[in-house]
Amino acid sequence: MTQTALPAAAAGTWQLGSLTVNRLGFGAMRLVPFAGGTGADRERALTVLRRALELGVNHIDTAAFYFTPEFSSNEMINTALSPYADDLVLTTKVGPGRDPSGEFLPFARPDQLRGQVEENLRQLARDHIDVVNLRIGTGLGRGSGSIAEHFGALAELREAGLIRELGISNVGLEHLTEALAIAPVVCVQNQYGLTAVREDDELLRLCGEHGVAFVPWFAVASGQTDETAVEERVATVAKRHDATSAQVRLAWTLAQGDHVLAIPGTGNPDHLAQNVAAAQLRLTADDLAELDGA
């Protein structure tokens, strides 16, 4: 693939409400060792963040509960990137929380969400958060039940100026419908990828109809279906394009719709450059059919 000066911009942009982002962004979770990251070297993690912006990334996803006793994604973002570029969009999520020992707390009540938003504001040293996602549940399982009270509480914080835009995460079709009736929704953040169980195909389509970004997490290695057969197809397509398997998976993700974003994460500068370069990879219709096993 031919390299450009700002490869993250190669896949185009999307509007998160009032905010413009390159469709290829960065997820900060893997900077923190507890999340399976390779961030044991803090200086390397700071280098990754700075290099991401040099490569054109202007959308970073984080959370206050991404921390260990030695590492915090929010603190590292603040250290590496503050004062922030005018076009940098920081997205966080609230609902789950962890105590100082790292144990997950009970899911936040609506009246506790302001404290979680303010915690992100303090850690990131900002007077507002660009995008706050209400994340349902604390694990990988899909959240259930009404989100009206929680999302309504965040809508009030948006009106108060603490939040610019709102999203939801780990949700189903009914949650998007419910949230849209309360306040504008700019993104849905769910687990989704080439080897994920494709339960969100309809949600992805509905997001497109409403102009809502669909932002998959674990897009590269979802591990929900048999990887062997899929990886053989991925390897074939990767060889055809002189690309890596991860790049093919990310390009497949971006090919699912102009409203689909990607936020791959890593604590390795070399992997970062490879991931961001996926924005330039254009898969053909035959490639996509082959990857889907058609």
Backbone as CSV, one residue per row, in Angstrom:
resi,resn,N_x,N_y,N_z,CA_x,CA_y,CA_z,C_x,C_y,C_z
1,MET,0.840,-1.196,0.000,0.000,0.000,0.000,0.880,1.253,0.000
2,THR,0.514,2.236,-0.786,1.259,3.483,-0.845,0.988,4.321,0.406
3,GLN,2.021,4.814,1.039,1.876,5.596,2.256,1.607,7.063,1.937
4,THR,0.792,7.708,2.720,0.553,9.141,2.593,1.011,9.815,3.865
5,ALA,1.052,11.166,3.839,1.553,11.914,4.994,0.683,11.691,6.221
6,LEU,-0.629,11.671,6.030,-1.562,11.468,7.132,-2.463,10.285,6.806
7,PRO,-1.960,9.081,6.985,-2.727,7.905,6.561,-4.069,7.744,7.251
8,ALA,-4.236,8.253,8.481,-5.521,8.092,9.168,-6.644,8.799,8.432
9,ALA,-6.295,9.784,7.595,-7.320,10.535,6.864,-7.748,9.841,5.586
10,ALA,-7.061,8.763,5.215,-7.295,8.151,3.904,-8.668,7.507,3.770
11,ALA,-9.291,7.122,4.877,-10.608,6.487,4.818,-11.741,7.499,4.857
12,GLY,-11.413,8.778,4.900,-12.439,9.805,4.933,-12.829,10.173,6.349
13,THR,-13.824,11.034,6.456,-14.249,11.557,7.752,-15.712,11.241,8.013
14,TRP,-16.113,11.464,9.262,-17.506,11.320,9.666,-17.826,12.390,10.698
15,GLN,-19.072,12.810,10.720,-19.513,13.804,11.690,-20.098,13.117,12.921
16,LEU,-19.462,13.313,14.051,-20.040,12.910,15.332,-20.801,14.116,15.870
17,GLY,-21.984,14.337,15.352,-22.722,15.536,15.693,-22.003,16.762,15.163
18,SER,-21.528,17.604,16.059,-20.824,18.829,15.677,-19.339,18.605,15.452
19,LEU,-18.864,17.373,15.615,-17.436,17.084,15.600,-17.062,16.253,14.374
20,THR,-15.985,16.628,13.712,-15.506,15.899,12.536,-14.316,15.028,12.931
21,VAL,-14.385,13.735,12.598,-13.285,12.830,12.922,-12.888,12.028,11.690
22,ASN,-11.622,11.659,11.625,-11.189,10.680,10.642,-11.742,9.319,11.039
23,ARG,-12.168,8.550,10.066,-12.845,7.281,10.363,-11.908,6.261,11.019
24,LEU,-10.619,6.406,10.852,-9.649,5.533,11.513,-9.120,6.267,12.738
25,GLY,-9.495,5.795,13.920,-9.091,6.417,15.173,-8.226,5.496,16.010
26,PHE,-8.252,5.710,17.324,-7.388,4.948,18.232,-8.129,4.662,19.528
27,GLY,-8.033,3.420,19.995,-8.595,3.029,21.282,-7.501,2.914,22.324
28,ALA,-7.679,3.565,23.470,-6.614,3.649,24.478,-6.575,2.468,25.442
29,MET,-7.520,1.550,25.348,-7.584,0.480,26.337,-6.300,-0.331,26.397
30,ARG,-5.720,-0.627,25.257,-4.551,-1.504,25.234,-3.256,-0.802,25.654
31,LEU,-3.332,0.467,25.964,-2.178,1.124,26.577,-1.986,0.668,28.014
32,VAL,-3.056,0.130,28.603,-3.068,-0.226,30.020,-2.873,-1.733,30.151
33,PRO,-1.859,-2.204,30.900,-1.557,-3.629,30.957,-2.717,-4.516,31.395
34,PHE,-3.626,-4.025,32.266,-4.705,-4.884,32.745,-5.593,-5.343,31.598
35,ALA,-5.615,-4.568,30.503,-6.503,-4.862,29.387,-5.818,-5.716,28.326
36,GLY,-4.760,-6.405,28.709,-4.065,-7.226,27.734,-3.150,-6.409,26.847
37,GLY,-2.839,-5.192,27.277,-2.015,-4.312,26.475,-0.541,-4.610,26.648
38,THR,0.258,-3.925,25.857,1.704,-4.067,25.948,2.304,-2.778,26.493
39,GLY,1.545,-2.132,27.384,1.955,-0.828,27.880,2.805,-0.874,29.129
40,ALA,3.584,-1.946,29.328,4.425,-2.026,30.514,5.461,-0.907,30.525
41,ASP,5.777,-0.375,29.356,6.705,0.738,29.234,5.879,2.005,29.052
42,ARG,5.790,2.830,30.102,4.948,4.019,30.047,5.423,4.994,28.983
43,GLU,6.727,5.149,28.850,7.251,6.077,27.847,6.874,5.630,26.444
44,ARG,6.853,4.321,26.234,6.444,3.834,24.915,4.970,4.136,24.667
45,ALA,4.144,3.995,25.711,2.730,4.313,25.563,2.527,5.783,25.218
46,LEU,3.292,6.662,25.864,3.206,8.088,25.545,3.651,8.352,24.106
47,THR,4.674,7.623,23.667,5.137,7.754,22.286,4.053,7.336,21.305
48,VAL,3.339,6.252,21.633,2.250,5.780,20.763,1.196,6.862,20.604
49,LEU,0.805,7.496,21.694,-0.225,8.527,21.632,0.226,9.704,20.767
50,ARG,1.447,10.151,20.967,1.940,11.282,20.178,2.061,10.904,18.702
51,ARG,2.523,9.694,18.444,2.669,9.242,17.065,1.311,9.091,16.386
52,ALA,0.303,8.703,17.141,-1.034,8.570,16.559,-1.485,9.888,15.948
53,LEU,-1.263,10.986,16.652,-1.664,12.293,16.114,-0.812,12.666,14.905
54,GLU,0.458,12.302,14.923,1.310,12.582,13.764,0.829,11.846,12.528
55,LEU,0.198,10.692,12.734,-0.324,9.890,11.622,-1.721,10.324,11.198
56,GLY,-2.257,11.344,11.854,-3.553,11.874,11.451,-4.725,11.431,12.287
57,VAL,-4.493,10.660,13.319,-5.588,10.259,14.202,-6.105,11.483,14.953
58,ASN,-7.401,11.703,14.914,-7.981,12.815,15.683,-9.206,12.376,16.484
59,HIS,-9.314,11.074,16.727,-10.409,10.506,17.521,-9.823,9.427,18.415
60,ILE,-9.818,9.669,19.725,-9.257,8.730,20.685,-10.337,8.328,21.676
61,ASP,-10.506,7.031,21.843,-11.489,6.489,22.771,-10.791,6.060,24.058
62,THR,-11.357,6.444,25.199,-10.741,6.152,26.486,-11.821,5.896,27.527
63,ALA,-11.422,5.740,28.777,-12.354,5.579,29.897,-11.579,5.747,31.193
64,ALA,-12.240,6.288,32.207,-11.588,6.453,33.507,-11.275,5.112,34.151
65,PHE,-12.020,4.049,33.781,-11.767,2.749,34.400,-10.679,1.957,33.669
66,TYR,-9.984,2.575,32.715,-8.805,1.963,32.114,-7.595,2.363,32.962
67,PHE,-7.337,1.617,34.017,-6.195,1.962,34.860,-5.685,0.744,35.617
68,THR,-4.439,0.833,36.042,-3.831,-0.063,37.023,-3.192,0.848,38.062
69,PRO,-2.597,0.287,39.132,-1.923,1.177,40.093,-0.842,2.053,39.455
70,GLU,-0.239,1.584,38.353,0.837,2.347,37.726,0.416,3.077,36.457
71,PHE,-0.690,2.675,35.835,-1.052,3.185,34.525,-2.489,3.678,34.527
72,SER,-2.736,4.776,33.811,-4.082,5.281,33.591,-4.132,5.849,32.180
73,SER,-5.070,5.371,31.371,-5.126,5.857,29.997,-5.419,7.351,29.957
74,ASN,-6.323,7.825,30.823,-6.638,9.256,30.821,-5.428,10.104,31.196
75,GLU,-4.693,9.661,32.223,-3.515,10.425,32.651,-2.478,10.449,31.544
76,MET,-2.282,9.318,30.855,-1.288,9.282,29.784,-1.711,10.159,28.609
77,ILE,-3.009,10.170,28.283,-3.507,11.053,27.227,-3.241,12.505,27.591
78,ASN,-3.523,12.863,28.833,-3.296,14.223,29.305,-1.807,14.577,29.212
79,THR,-0.962,13.675,29.696,0.482,13.931,29.692,1.032,14.051,28.276
80,ALA,0.607,13.152,27.410,1.182,13.096,26.064,0.642,14.171,25.138
81,LEU,-0.625,14.543,25.293,-1.286,15.327,24.247,-1.750,16.717,24.667
82,SER,-1.759,17.019,25.957,-2.176,18.346,26.402,-1.004,19.330,26.268
83,PRO,-1.238,20.558,25.796,-2.523,21.130,25.363,-3.013,20.458,24.079
84,TYR,-4.309,20.191,24.044,-4.883,19.386,22.978,-5.040,20.175,21.682
85,ALA,-4.850,19.470,20.579,-5.112,20.054,19.264,-6.592,20.388,19.142
86,ASP,-6.893,21.436,18.408,-8.277,21.887,18.288,-9.180,20.835,17.669
87,ASP,-8.636,20.008,16.778,-9.473,19.034,16.080,-9.489,17.662,16.755
88,LEU,-8.820,17.520,17.914,-8.783,16.224,18.593,-10.084,15.988,19.337
89,VAL,-10.704,14.837,19.067,-11.953,14.452,19.720,-11.662,13.320,20.701
90,LEU,-11.964,13.559,21.982,-11.786,12.553,23.019,-13.152,11.999,23.409
91,THR,-13.263,10.691,23.306,-14.501,9.995,23.641,-14.260,9.128,24.864
92,THR,-15.165,9.179,25.828,-15.049,8.317,26.995,-16.363,7.596,27.223
93,LYS,-16.401,6.769,28.236,-17.625,6.020,28.526,-17.859,5.997,30.029
94,VAL,-19.111,6.001,30.421,-19.482,5.966,31.827,-20.540,4.893,32.029
95,GLY,-20.759,4.570,33.277,-21.660,3.478,33.661,-20.894,2.486,34.505
96,PRO,-19.914,1.785,33.914,-19.025,0.943,34.720,-18.057,1.809,35.530
97,GLY,-17.569,1.256,36.616,-16.555,1.930,37.421,-15.763,0.903,38.196
98,ARG,-14.560,1.261,38.622,-13.713,0.353,39.388,-13.205,1.074,40.622
99,ASP,-13.075,0.311,41.726,-12.528,0.903,42.941,-11.005,0.932,42.839
100,PRO,-10.309,1.557,43.813,-8.855,1.679,43.705,-8.115,0.346,43.590
101,SER,-8.713,-0.742,44.086,-8.065,-2.048,43.971,-8.245,-2.653,42.587
102,GLY,-9.097,-2.041,41.778,-9.331,-2.550,40.429,-10.600,-3.350,40.275
103,GLU,-11.295,-3.635,41.371,-12.534,-4.397,41.285,-13.656,-3.532,40.705
104,PHE,-14.447,-4.149,39.822,-15.561,-3.403,39.256,-16.630,-3.160,40.313
105,LEU,-17.143,-1.938,40.302,-18.218,-1.535,41.203,-19.566,-1.876,40.579
106,PRO,-20.639,-1.868,41.370,-21.968,-2.032,40.775,-22.197,-0.947,39.724
107,PHE,-22.979,-1.280,38.711,-23.256,-0.327,37.635,-23.797,0.972,38.227
108,ALA,-23.313,2.085,37.724,-23.638,3.387,38.302,-25.128,3.694,38.233
109,ARG,-25.636,4.318,39.280,-27.003,4.844,39.252,-27.016,6.118,38.408
110,PRO,-28.181,6.538,37.932,-28.236,7.787,37.155,-27.625,8.971,37.896
111,ASP,-27.838,9.048,39.223,-27.312,10.194,39.966,-25.800,10.115,40.188
112,GLN,-25.178,8.983,39.851,-23.731,8.852,39.992,-22.980,9.179,38.703
113,LEU,-23.711,9.352,37.616,-23.044,9.563,36.333,-22.323,10.898,36.271
114,ARG,-22.863,11.922,36.924,-22.177,13.223,36.927,-20.785,13.079,37.536
115,GLY,-20.680,12.340,38.643,-19.378,12.142,39.267,-18.412,11.436,38.329
116,GLN,-18.911,10.465,37.546,-18.035,9.774,36.599,-17.591,10.704,35.477
117,VAL,-18.497,11.533,34.991,-18.120,12.502,33.957,-17.084,13.479,34.509
118,GLU,-17.302,13.968,35.725,-16.355,14.911,36.321,-14.998,14.266,36.575
119,GLU,-14.992,12.968,36.886,-13.728,12.258,37.057,-12.942,12.276,35.746
120,ASN,-13.612,12.026,34.626,-12.950,12.097,33.326,-12.460,13.509,33.036
121,LEU,-13.268,14.502,33.370,-12.857,15.893,33.150,-11.579,16.220,33.916
122,ARG,-11.506,15.804,35.175,-10.314,16.070,35.989,-9.091,15.373,35.407
123,GLN,-9.248,14.105,35.081,-8.100,13.333,34.604,-7.589,13.833,33.261
124,LEU,-8.503,14.256,32.410,-8.119,14.731,31.084,-7.821,16.225,31.063
125,ALA,-8.088,16.905,32.179,-7.862,18.348,32.296,-8.610,19.113,31.213
126,ARG,-9.921,18.849,31.142,-10.763,19.533,30.164,-11.987,20.109,30.883
127,ASP,-12.610,21.103,30.251,-13.827,21.665,30.827,-15.084,21.032,30.251
128,HIS,-14.905,20.170,29.235,-16.014,19.383,28.696,-15.428,18.129,28.050
129,ILE,-16.258,17.114,27.912,-15.866,15.900,27.189,-16.544,15.942,25.829
130,ASP,-15.789,15.648,24.778,-16.346,15.735,23.426,-17.508,14.769,23.227
131,VAL,-17.288,13.498,23.551,-18.339,12.484,23.415,-18.315,11.589,24.648
132,VAL,-19.468,11.373,25.250,-19.596,10.435,26.370,-20.569,9.345,25.957
133,ASN,-20.095,8.106,26.026,-20.935,6.943,25.764,-21.480,6.387,27.072
134,LEU,-22.772,6.112,27.118,-23.334,5.337,28.216,-23.116,3.878,27.875
135,ARG,-22.224,3.213,28.650,-21.937,1.805,28.387,-22.745,0.945,29.347
136,ILE,-23.534,0.049,28.787,-24.396,-0.811,29.587,-23.631,-2.055,30.003
137,GLY,-23.660,-2.381,31.282,-22.984,-3.576,31.777,-21.505,-3.343,31.987
138,THR,-20.839,-4.309,32.632,-19.416,-4.180,32.931,-18.580,-5.241,32.245
139,GLY,-19.192,-6.187,31.565,-18.451,-7.236,30.884,-18.709,-7.209,29.396
140,LEU,-18.462,-8.352,28.731,-18.666,-8.430,27.297,-20.117,-8.693,26.941
141,GLY,-20.915,-9.175,27.892,-22.303,-9.495,27.607,-23.115,-8.255,27.276
142,ARG,-24.101,-8.418,26.415,-24.948,-7.312,25.982,-25.796,-6.813,27.137
143,GLY,-25.850,-5.506,27.316,-26.674,-4.912,28.348,-28.150,-5.067,28.034
144,SER,-28.982,-5.024,29.053,-30.426,-5.196,28.866,-31.167,-4.221,29.772
145,GLY,-32.469,-4.085,29.514,-33.286,-3.199,30.319,-33.286,-1.779,29.791
146,SER,-34.174,-0.969,30.333,-34.306,0.418,29.895,-33.070,1.238,30.265
147,ILE,-32.689,2.147,29.361,-31.583,3.068,29.641,-32.090,4.499,29.786
148,ALA,-33.408,4.680,29.848,-33.989,6.019,29.799,-33.482,6.911,30.925
149,GLU,-33.473,6.423,32.180,-33.051,7.273,33.297,-31.576,7.639,33.182
150,HIS,-30.744,6.663,32.831,-29.309,6.924,32.726,-29.013,7.865,31.562
151,PHE,-29.598,7.597,30.405,-29.323,8.441,29.250,-29.905,9.834,29.456
152,GLY,-31.043,9.892,30.122,-31.619,11.200,30.445,-30.715,12.016,31.342
153,ALA,-30.049,11.351,32.300,-29.116,12.056,33.187,-27.943,12.627,32.383
154,LEU,-27.445,11.868,31.406,-26.359,12.370,30.571,-26.837,13.504,29.673
155,ALA,-28.082,13.418,29.206,-28.629,14.495,28.382,-28.672,15.799,29.167
156,GLU,-28.965,15.716,30.472,-28.959,16.914,31.315,-27.545,17.480,31.441
157,LEU,-26.550,16.613,31.536,-25.163,17.079,31.612,-24.729,17.697,30.286
158,ARG,-25.275,17.195,29.214,-25.005,17.810,27.900,-25.591,19.215,27.852
159,GLU,-26.795,19.353,28.339,-27.415,20.679,28.366,-26.634,21.635,29.272
160,ALA,-25.999,21.093,30.314,-25.218,21.913,31.242,-23.833,22.260,30.710
161,GLY,-23.448,21.680,29.568,-22.180,22.019,28.952,-21.010,21.139,29.329
162,LEU,-21.232,20.098,30.151,-20.132,19.214,30.526,-19.798,18.229,29.416
163,ILE,-20.755,17.989,28.537,-20.619,17.017,27.458,-21.021,17.698,26.157
164,ARG,-20.252,17.428,25.091,-20.609,17.988,23.783,-21.619,17.087,23.064
165,GLU,-21.314,15.778,22.973,-22.177,14.849,22.237,-22.323,13.558,23.036
166,LEU,-23.389,12.789,22.707,-23.711,11.573,23.451,-23.714,10.337,22.558
167,GLY,-23.325,9.214,23.155,-23.397,7.926,22.478,-23.820,6.851,23.450
168,ILE,-23.978,5.634,22.938,-24.333,4.481,23.765,-23.460,3.306,23.362
169,SER,-23.255,2.372,24.288,-22.326,1.268,24.048,-22.841,-0.023,24.661
170,ASN,-22.533,-1.139,23.953,-22.907,-2.473,24.430,-24.424,-2.620,24.482
171,VAL,-25.087,-2.190,23.414,-26.537,-2.041,23.412,-27.180,-2.804,22.268
172,GLY,-28.516,-2.840,22.302,-29.301,-3.458,21.246,-30.128,-2.440,20.500
173,LEU,-30.902,-2.933,19.531,-31.737,-2.058,18.710,-32.675,-1.204,19.555
174,GLU,-33.263,-1.846,20.577,-34.245,-1.135,21.385,-33.623,0.029,22.151
175,HIS,-32.342,-0.092,22.500,-31.673,0.981,23.236,-31.443,2.202,22.347
176,LEU,-31.098,1.970,21.081,-30.904,3.095,20.174,-32.221,3.841,19.982
177,THR,-33.294,3.105,19.792,-34.609,3.731,19.628,-34.985,4.534,20.866
178,GLU,-34.732,3.953,22.039,-35.063,4.616,23.296,-34.243,5.883,23.479
179,ALA,-32.938,5.811,23.200,-32.056,6.965,23.404,-32.386,8.093,22.434
180,LEU,-32.691,7.762,21.185,-32.986,8.792,20.194,-34.224,9.602,20.554
181,ALA,-35.114,8.994,21.326,-36.316,9.709,21.753,-36.020,10.707,22.874
182,ILE,-34.815,10.610,23.468,-34.447,11.471,24.595,-33.521,12.598,24.167
183,ALA,-32.519,12.274,23.379,-31.512,13.265,22.970,-30.793,12.736,21.733
184,PRO,-30.109,13.611,20.982,-29.348,13.139,19.823,-28.290,12.114,20.223
185,VAL,-28.135,11.093,19.405,-27.116,10.056,19.592,-26.161,10.143,18.416
186,VAL,-24.870,10.306,18.682,-23.919,10.436,17.577,-23.178,9.142,17.280
187,CYS,-23.179,8.183,18.228,-22.453,6.939,17.970,-22.996,5.791,18.808
188,VAL,-22.836,4.598,18.264,-23.095,3.346,18.980,-21.799,2.562,18.967
189,GLN,-21.343,2.156,20.136,-20.064,1.461,20.262,-20.319,0.051,20.791
190,ASN,-20.183,-0.938,19.901,-20.440,-2.334,20.244,-19.305,-3.212,19.760
191,GLN,-19.227,-4.411,20.315,-18.271,-5.383,19.798,-18.755,-5.862,18.437
192,TYR,-17.853,-5.794,17.437,-18.235,-6.175,16.083,-16.974,-6.360,15.264
193,GLY,-16.962,-7.360,14.438,-15.807,-7.605,13.591,-16.057,-8.766,12.661
194,LEU,-15.083,-9.065,11.842,-15.227,-10.115,10.837,-15.556,-11.460,11.465
195,THR,-14.973,-11.754,12.624,-15.220,-13.037,13.269,-16.107,-12.911,14.498
196,ALA,-16.802,-11.789,14.628,-17.779,-11.660,15.708,-19.099,-12.289,15.283
197,VAL,-19.876,-12.722,16.252,-21.233,-13.151,15.966,-21.974,-11.943,15.405
198,ARG,-22.588,-12.086,14.245,-23.095,-10.932,13.511,-24.497,-10.519,13.975
199,GLU,-24.695,-10.455,15.278,-25.995,-10.070,15.810,-26.295,-8.599,15.599
200,ASP,-25.271,-7.809,15.272,-25.469,-6.369,15.151,-25.552,-5.888,13.704
201,ASP,-25.708,-6.791,12.752,-25.849,-6.355,11.365,-27.021,-5.389,11.212
202,GLU,-28.144,-5.696,11.850,-29.321,-4.839,11.732,-29.110,-3.528,12.476
203,LEU,-28.438,-3.569,13.621,-28.148,-2.344,14.360,-27.226,-1.442,13.554
204,LEU,-26.236,-2.029,12.910,-25.337,-1.262,12.060,-26.131,-0.563,10.955
205,ARG,-27.063,-1.296,10.346,-27.885,-0.718,9.282,-28.753,0.419,9.813
206,LEU,-29.364,0.213,10.987,-30.225,1.232,11.573,-29.432,2.491,11.911
207,CYS,-28.212,2.319,12.401,-27.358,3.471,12.679,-27.155,4.286,11.408
208,GLY,-26.886,3.606,10.296,-26.693,4.303,9.041,-27.912,5.105,8.632
209,GLU,-29.092,4.539,8.837,-30.330,5.236,8.492,-30.495,6.526,9.290
210,HIS,-30.032,6.522,10.527,-30.195,7.680,11.403,-28.971,8.600,11.400
211,GLY,-27.968,8.290,10.591,-26.772,9.122,10.577,-25.941,8.996,11.829
212,VAL,-26.053,7.857,12.490,-25.317,7.584,13.731,-24.082,6.745,13.407
213,ALA,-22.928,7.127,13.917,-21.719,6.347,13.696,-21.818,5.011,14.424
214,PHE,-21.347,3.955,13.766,-21.214,2.648,14.408,-19.726,2.424,14.627
215,VAL,-19.332,2.241,15.895,-17.912,2.212,16.269,-17.588,0.875,16.928
216,PRO,-17.085,-0.092,16.163,-16.804,-1.405,16.741,-15.576,-1.403,17.643
217,TRP,-15.666,-2.200,18.717,-14.465,-2.498,19.489,-14.159,-3.983,19.333
218,PHE,-12.888,-4.350,19.511,-12.390,-5.699,19.231,-12.620,-6.065,17.769
219,ALA,-12.462,-5.096,16.869,-12.699,-5.357,15.449,-11.637,-6.280,14.855
220,VAL,-10.433,-6.265,15.406,-9.365,-7.086,14.844,-9.430,-8.515,15.359
221,ALA,-9.646,-8.692,16.648,-9.629,-10.040,17.236,-10.830,-10.225,18.146
222,SER,-11.995,-10.449,17.544,-13.196,-10.626,18.354,-13.282,-12.032,18.928
223,GLY,-12.804,-13.026,18.160,-12.705,-14.380,18.678,-14.020,-15.033,19.053
224,GLN,-15.111,-14.637,18.417,-16.403,-15.215,18.778,-16.807,-16.379,17.877
225,THR,-16.161,-16.509,16.722,-16.464,-17.613,15.826,-15.169,-18.343,15.510
226,ASP,-15.272,-19.455,14.799,-14.099,-20.242,14.454,-13.137,-19.399,13.622
227,GLU,-11.951,-19.149,14.156,-10.989,-18.286,13.491,-10.277,-18.986,12.330
228,THR,-10.171,-20.310,12.359,-9.301,-21.010,11.415,-9.696,-20.760,9.966
229,ALA,-10.954,-21.026,9.647,-11.400,-20.869,8.260,-11.343,-19.409,7.837
230,VAL,-11.736,-18.517,8.742,-11.732,-17.092,8.405,-10.297,-16.608,8.200
231,GLU,-9.394,-17.020,9.053,-8.015,-16.544,8.949,-7.375,-16.996,7.639
232,GLU,-7.761,-18.152,7.141,-7.247,-18.585,5.846,-7.692,-17.625,4.746
233,ARG,-8.951,-17.212,4.806,-9.446,-16.256,3.807,-8.785,-14.897,3.985
234,VAL,-8.603,-14.484,5.253,-7.940,-13.210,5.523,-6.517,-13.231,4.972
235,ALA,-5.812,-14.335,5.198,-4.424,-14.439,4.736,-4.345,-14.355,3.221
236,THR,-5.311,-14.955,2.531,-5.331,-14.904,1.070,-5.509,-13.475,0.575
237,VAL,-6.456,-12.757,1.163,-6.710,-11.379,0.763,-5.526,-10.489,1.139
238,ALA,-4.932,-10.730,2.310,-3.788,-9.934,2.743,-2.619,-10.078,1.776
239,LYS,-2.364,-11.303,1.337,-1.273,-11.540,0.388,-1.541,-10.815,-0.927
240,ARG,-2.788,-10.797,-1.329,-3.180,-10.150,-2.587,-2.871,-8.652,-2.546
241,HIS,-3.005,-8.048,-1.360,-2.824,-6.604,-1.223,-1.500,-6.230,-0.557
242,ASP,-0.650,-7.217,-0.286,0.603,-6.967,0.431,0.313,-6.244,1.740
243,ALA,-0.641,-6.787,2.476,-1.088,-6.183,3.731,-0.999,-7.215,4.857
244,THR,-1.199,-6.771,6.097,-1.242,-7.681,7.230,-2.681,-8.143,7.456
245,SER,-2.823,-9.209,8.228,-4.166,-9.700,8.548,-4.971,-8.653,9.303
246,ALA,-4.319,-7.962,10.239,-5.023,-6.929,11.004,-5.507,-5.822,10.076
247,GLN,-4.686,-5.442,9.108,-5.095,-4.397,8.177,-6.306,-4.818,7.360
248,VAL,-6.338,-6.071,6.950,-7.484,-6.570,6.183,-8.740,-6.545,7.039
249,ARG,-8.627,-6.951,8.279,-9.796,-6.948,9.169,-10.304,-5.530,9.402
250,LEU,-9.389,-4.583,9.576,-9.804,-3.195,9.774,-10.413,-2.622,8.496
251,ALA,-9.829,-2.952,7.348,-10.393,-2.481,6.083,-11.780,-3.075,5.864
252,TRP,-11.970,-4.339,6.244,-13.307,-4.951,6.152,-14.294,-4.174,7.017
253,THR,-13.864,-3.821,8.233,-14.725,-3.049,9.134,-15.141,-1.736,8.490
254,LEU,-14.186,-0.984,7.972,-14.481,0.308,7.378,-15.351,0.179,6.129
255,ALA,-15.271,-0.974,5.466,-16.049,-1.192,4.251,-17.521,-1.491,4.532
256,GLN,-17.882,-1.642,5.802,-19.269,-1.976,6.134,-20.207,-0.782,6.021
257,GLY,-19.667,0.415,5.814,-20.504,1.598,5.647,-19.703,2.844,5.929
258,ASP,-20.074,3.945,5.272,-19.357,5.197,5.500,-19.485,5.671,6.940
259,HIS,-20.530,5.201,7.638,-20.754,5.623,9.025,-20.044,4.722,10.021
260,VAL,-19.303,3.727,9.551,-18.592,2.806,10.434,-17.171,3.317,10.658
261,LEU,-16.802,3.475,11.925,-15.471,3.934,12.299,-14.663,2.763,12.839
262,ALA,-13.365,2.972,13.018,-12.505,1.948,13.610,-11.624,2.608,14.666
263,ILE,-11.474,1.941,15.808,-10.643,2.477,16.892,-9.694,1.396,17.408
264,PRO,-8.846,0.827,16.525,-7.908,-0.198,16.996,-6.940,0.381,18.007
265,GLY,-6.574,-0.432,18.972,-5.649,0.011,20.008,-4.405,-0.845,20.068
266,THR,-3.325,-0.266,20.549,-2.073,-0.981,20.718,-1.154,-0.156,21.604
267,GLY,-0.192,-0.821,22.223,0.849,-0.124,22.953,2.173,-0.178,22.228
268,ASN,2.132,-0.604,20.955,3.346,-0.809,20.166,3.374,0.181,19.004
269,PRO,4.387,1.035,18.905,4.431,2.037,17.834,4.382,1.436,16.430
270,ASP,5.032,0.285,16.246,5.029,-0.350,14.925,3.630,-0.853,14.567
271,HIS,2.958,-1.481,15.528,1.596,-1.939,15.280,0.666,-0.759,15.027
272,LEU,0.899,0.351,15.727,0.096,1.550,15.495,0.180,1.981,14.036
273,ALA,1.377,2.096,13.506,1.549,2.531,12.126,0.870,1.575,11.156
274,GLN,0.970,0.280,11.435,0.322,-0.710,10.571,-1.195,-0.580,10.631
275,ASN,-1.730,-0.404,11.841,-3.181,-0.275,11.986,-3.707,0.962,11.256
276,VAL,-3.014,2.088,11.451,-3.477,3.329,10.832,-3.398,3.244,9.309
277,ALA,-2.407,2.524,8.812,-2.262,2.381,7.362,-3.440,1.636,6.740
278,ALA,-4.197,0.915,7.541,-5.366,0.199,7.021,-6.399,1.146,6.435
279,ALA,-6.359,2.417,6.822,-7.294,3.395,6.261,-7.112,3.552,4.760
280,GLN,-5.939,3.170,4.252,-5.648,3.320,2.831,-5.954,2.061,2.027
281,LEU,-6.281,0.991,2.705,-6.514,-0.278,2.021,-7.935,-0.330,1.474
282,ARG,-8.070,-0.528,0.180,-9.382,-0.621,-0.446,-9.635,-2.056,-0.883
283,LEU,-10.575,-2.701,-0.249,-10.939,-4.064,-0.601,-11.942,-4.045,-1.750
284,THR,-11.797,-4.973,-2.680,-12.728,-5.073,-3.796,-13.987,-5.823,-3.360
285,ALA,-14.996,-5.786,-4.216,-16.218,-6.543,-3.939,-15.905,-8.023,-3.818
286,ASP,-14.980,-8.517,-4.646,-14.598,-9.929,-4.573,-13.878,-10.231,-3.258
287,ASP,-13.018,-9.308,-2.815,-12.348,-9.477,-1.524,-13.384,-9.616,-0.396
288,LEU,-14.340,-8.715,-0.384,-15.344,-8.710,0.686,-16.183,-9.973,0.659
289,ALA,-16.545,-10.410,-0.530,-17.327,-11.650,-0.642,-16.514,-12.840,-0.138
290,GLU,-15.237,-12.844,-0.477,-14.374,-13.951,-0.034,-14.232,-13.941,1.495
291,LEU,-14.026,-12.781,2.054,-13.870,-12.687,3.508,-15.134,-13.140,4.234
292,ASP,-16.299,-12.830,3.673,-17.557,-13.222,4.284,-17.929,-14.670,4.000
293,GLY,-17.081,-15.354,3.235,-17.355,-16.755,2.952,-18.441,-16.971,1.925
294,ALA,-18.718,-15.945,1.136,-19.790,-16.054,0.131,-19.285,-16.862,-1.062
